[in-house]
């Protein structure tokens, strides 16, 4: 893993400014803000590129900025004192992260890393708070965003407590398939941009355990594995397994 705070700054040329403006306007957090507010945020933002495996920030870093994914894929995770890793979320184009530390000004509560080459728009804390003061409608969107974060983490905690490992993997596969529905000719074809170690960290298991479960699902006729490509053959069976 590369050191935190890295990333290559990209000059904010006209094209980049347009890209950041369109990106911010398309996020749940900033959608609906008037063009002047988006322009102000864009003017005070920057774009950075990150290599695969490069850290965006690590737990404990100053929480002085908000991130929006322009291109690529980012994972947010926590690490135990023994070095075990649990992935809390995977974020793609249009997703934002880093809101929590941005509000209370404390250190990051988790770490973030680029899973694949990524470009992120970065809004600093002072710029965000300035817009927040003048745009009270943004407060409601911020509360909605934080509420969704709490719901996701609550659901994840419930899964870790009540689902066995096969149930967690089944639910994860259905979630990944759901991300693809509406964007592919077949809703059952899933390109997994993660290796099995990444999948294991999402469900709190070892890579070997996840590999065994995937192969057992394949033997049962639930899925078909072809490298990083996965085809769900019996989604109803996975649904039942995820509910047990």
C-alpha positions as CSV (number, residue, x, y, z in Angstrom):
1,X,0.0,0.0,0.0
2,X,1.3,3.4,-0.9
3,X,1.6,6.1,1.7
4,X,-1.5,8.2,2.5
5,X,-2.1,11.6,1.1
6,X,-0.6,10.6,-2.2
7,X,-2.2,11.0,-5.6
8,X,-1.1,13.0,-8.5
9,X,-2.6,16.5,-8.8
10,X,-4.2,17.2,-12.2
11,X,-4.1,20.8,-13.5
12,X,-7.7,22.2,-13.3
13,X,-8.0,23.0,-17.0
14,X,-11.4,24.0,-18.5
15,X,-12.2,20.3,-19.3
16,X,-11.3,19.3,-15.7
17,X,-13.5,22.1,-14.3
18,X,-16.4,21.0,-16.4
19,X,-15.8,17.4,-15.3
20,X,-15.8,18.3,-11.6
21,X,-18.8,20.5,-11.9
22,X,-20.8,17.8,-13.7
23,X,-19.6,15.2,-11.1
24,X,-20.6,17.3,-8.1
25,X,-24.0,18.1,-9.6
26,X,-24.6,14.4,-10.1
27,X,-24.0,13.3,-6.6
28,X,-26.8,12.7,-4.1
29,X,-25.2,15.3,-1.8
30,X,-25.0,18.2,-4.2
31,X,-27.7,17.3,-6.7
32,X,-30.2,20.2,-7.1
33,X,-27.9,23.0,-6.0
34,X,-28.1,26.0,-8.2
35,X,-25.4,26.5,-10.8
36,X,-23.7,29.3,-8.9
37,X,-23.1,27.0,-5.8
38,X,-21.8,24.2,-8.0
39,X,-19.5,26.7,-9.8
40,X,-18.2,28.0,-6.4
41,X,-17.5,24.4,-5.2
42,X,-15.9,23.6,-8.5
43,X,-13.6,26.6,-8.4
44,X,-12.4,25.7,-5.0
45,X,-12.0,22.0,-5.8
46,X,-9.2,20.0,-7.3
47,X,-8.8,16.7,-9.2
48,X,-6.3,14.0,-8.2
49,X,-5.4,10.7,-9.8
50,X,-4.5,7.6,-7.8
51,X,-2.8,4.4,-8.8
52,X,-4.3,1.0,-8.1
53,X,-3.5,0.2,-4.4
54,X,-2.6,3.8,-3.5
55,X,-4.0,5.2,-0.3
56,X,-6.4,8.2,-0.4
57,X,-6.1,8.6,3.4
58,X,-5.6,6.3,6.4
59,X,-7.4,6.1,9.7
60,X,-6.4,9.0,12.0
61,X,-5.5,11.4,9.2
62,X,-6.9,14.9,9.4
63,X,-10.5,15.1,8.1
64,X,-10.0,18.2,6.1
65,X,-11.7,17.3,2.8
66,X,-14.6,15.6,1.0
67,X,-14.1,13.3,-1.9
68,X,-16.2,12.4,-5.0
69,X,-15.3,9.6,-7.3
70,X,-15.0,10.8,-10.9
71,X,-13.5,7.6,-12.4
72,X,-12.4,4.3,-10.8
73,X,-13.2,2.4,-7.7
74,X,-12.3,3.1,-4.0
75,X,-12.7,1.0,-1.0
76,X,-13.3,2.3,2.6
77,X,-12.0,0.0,5.3
78,X,-10.9,-0.4,8.9
79,X,-8.0,-2.4,10.2
80,X,-7.6,-4.3,13.4
81,X,-4.5,-4.1,15.6
82,X,-3.5,-7.5,14.1
83,X,-3.7,-6.1,10.6
84,X,-7.0,-7.8,9.7
85,X,-9.1,-5.7,7.3
86,X,-12.8,-5.2,6.9
87,X,-14.2,-3.4,3.9
88,X,-17.0,-1.0,4.9
89,X,-17.9,0.2,1.4
90,X,-16.8,0.2,-2.2
91,X,-17.4,3.4,-4.1
92,X,-17.6,4.2,-7.8
93,X,-18.3,7.2,-10.1
94,X,-20.7,9.7,-8.5
95,X,-20.2,8.5,-4.9
96,X,-18.9,10.7,-2.2
97,X,-17.0,9.9,1.0
98,X,-15.2,11.6,3.9
99,X,-18.3,13.5,5.1
100,X,-18.1,12.5,8.7
101,X,-14.6,13.9,9.5
102,X,-15.4,16.9,7.4
103,X,-18.2,17.9,9.8
104,X,-16.6,17.3,13.2
105,X,-13.1,18.2,12.2
106,X,-11.6,15.1,13.9
107,X,-9.4,12.4,12.3
108,X,-10.5,9.9,9.8
109,X,-12.5,7.0,11.3
110,X,-11.5,4.7,8.5
111,X,-9.0,4.3,5.6
112,X,-9.6,4.7,1.8
113,X,-7.7,3.1,-1.0
114,X,-8.0,3.0,-4.8
115,X,-8.9,-0.5,-6.0
116,X,-8.2,0.5,-9.6
117,X,-6.8,3.6,-11.2
118,X,-9.1,6.4,-10.0
119,X,-9.6,10.1,-10.3
120,X,-11.2,11.9,-7.3
121,X,-12.6,15.4,-7.0
122,X,-11.6,16.9,-3.6
123,X,-13.5,19.6,-1.8
124,X,-11.7,21.1,1.2
125,X,-13.5,21.5,4.5
126,X,-13.5,25.3,4.5
127,X,-15.1,25.5,1.1
128,X,-17.8,23.0,2.0
129,X,-18.7,24.7,5.2
130,X,-18.9,28.1,3.5
131,X,-21.3,26.7,0.9
132,X,-23.2,25.0,3.7
133,X,-23.7,28.3,5.6
134,X,-25.2,29.9,2.5
135,X,-27.2,26.9,1.2
136,X,-29.4,25.6,4.0
137,X,-31.0,23.1,1.6
138,X,-27.6,21.3,1.6
139,X,-28.1,20.4,5.3
140,X,-31.0,18.2,4.5
141,X,-29.0,16.4,1.8
142,X,-26.1,16.0,4.2
143,X,-28.4,14.4,6.8
144,X,-29.8,12.1,4.2
145,X,-26.3,11.0,3.1
146,X,-25.2,10.4,6.7
147,X,-28.4,8.5,7.4
148,X,-27.7,6.2,4.5
149,X,-24.2,5.6,5.9
150,X,-25.6,4.7,9.3
151,X,-28.2,2.4,7.7
152,X,-25.5,0.6,5.7
153,X,-23.2,0.2,8.6
154,X,-26.1,-1.1,10.8
155,X,-27.1,-3.6,8.2
156,X,-23.5,-4.7,7.8
157,X,-23.2,-5.2,11.6
158,X,-26.4,-7.2,11.6
159,X,-25.0,-9.4,8.8
160,X,-21.8,-10.0,10.7
161,X,-23.7,-11.0,13.8
162,X,-26.5,-13.1,12.3
163,X,-25.6,-14.4,8.9
164,X,-23.2,-17.4,8.5
165,X,-20.4,-17.0,6.1
166,X,-22.2,-18.6,3.1
167,X,-25.1,-16.2,3.7
168,X,-22.8,-13.2,3.7
169,X,-21.2,-14.2,0.5
170,X,-24.6,-14.9,-1.1
171,X,-25.8,-11.5,-0.1
172,X,-22.6,-9.8,-1.4
173,X,-22.9,-11.5,-4.8
174,X,-26.6,-10.4,-5.0
175,X,-25.5,-6.8,-4.1
176,X,-22.8,-6.8,-6.8
177,X,-25.3,-8.1,-9.3
178,X,-27.8,-5.4,-8.3
179,X,-25.2,-2.8,-9.1
180,X,-25.2,-4.1,-12.7
181,X,-28.9,-4.4,-13.2
182,X,-30.1,-1.9,-15.8
183,X,-26.6,-1.4,-17.3
184,X,-26.2,-4.7,-19.0
185,X,-28.1,-6.8,-21.5
186,X,-28.2,-9.6,-18.9
187,X,-28.8,-8.6,-15.3
188,X,-27.2,-11.9,-14.2
189,X,-23.7,-11.2,-15.6
190,X,-21.4,-9.5,-13.1
191,X,-17.9,-8.2,-13.7
192,X,-16.2,-8.3,-10.3
193,X,-13.5,-5.6,-10.1
194,X,-12.1,-7.3,-7.0
195,X,-10.0,-10.3,-6.3
196,X,-11.0,-13.0,-3.8
197,X,-9.0,-11.3,-1.1
198,X,-11.0,-8.1,-1.5
199,X,-14.3,-10.1,-1.5
200,X,-13.1,-11.8,1.7
201,X,-12.5,-8.5,3.4
202,X,-16.0,-7.4,2.5
203,X,-17.5,-10.3,4.5
204,X,-14.9,-10.6,7.2
205,X,-13.5,-13.9,6.1
206,X,-10.3,-15.4,4.7
207,X,-9.6,-15.7,1.0
208,X,-9.5,-19.5,1.3
209,X,-13.0,-19.6,2.9
210,X,-14.5,-17.3,0.2
211,X,-12.9,-19.5,-2.5
212,X,-14.4,-22.6,-1.0
213,X,-17.8,-21.0,-0.8
214,X,-17.7,-19.7,-4.4
215,X,-16.8,-23.2,-5.6
216,X,-19.6,-24.7,-3.5
217,X,-22.1,-22.3,-5.0
218,X,-20.8,-23.2,-8.5
219,X,-21.1,-27.0,-7.7
220,X,-24.6,-26.4,-6.6
221,X,-25.5,-24.6,-9.8
222,X,-26.0,-21.2,-8.3
223,X,-23.2,-19.4,-10.1
224,X,-20.7,-19.9,-12.9
225,X,-17.1,-18.6,-12.4
226,X,-15.0,-17.5,-15.4
227,X,-11.9,-15.7,-14.0
228,X,-13.1,-12.4,-12.6
229,X,-16.4,-12.8,-14.4
230,X,-19.3,-14.3,-12.6
231,X,-22.7,-15.4,-13.9
232,X,-25.6,-15.9,-11.5
233,X,-27.6,-18.8,-12.6
234,X,-30.1,-19.1,-9.7
235,X,-30.6,-15.8,-8.0
236,X,-33.6,-17.2,-6.1
237,X,-31.3,-19.8,-4.5
238,X,-28.8,-17.1,-3.4
239,X,-31.7,-15.0,-2.1
240,X,-32.8,-17.9,0.1
241,X,-29.3,-18.6,1.3
242,X,-28.8,-14.9,2.1
243,X,-32.0,-14.9,4.2
244,X,-31.1,-17.9,6.3
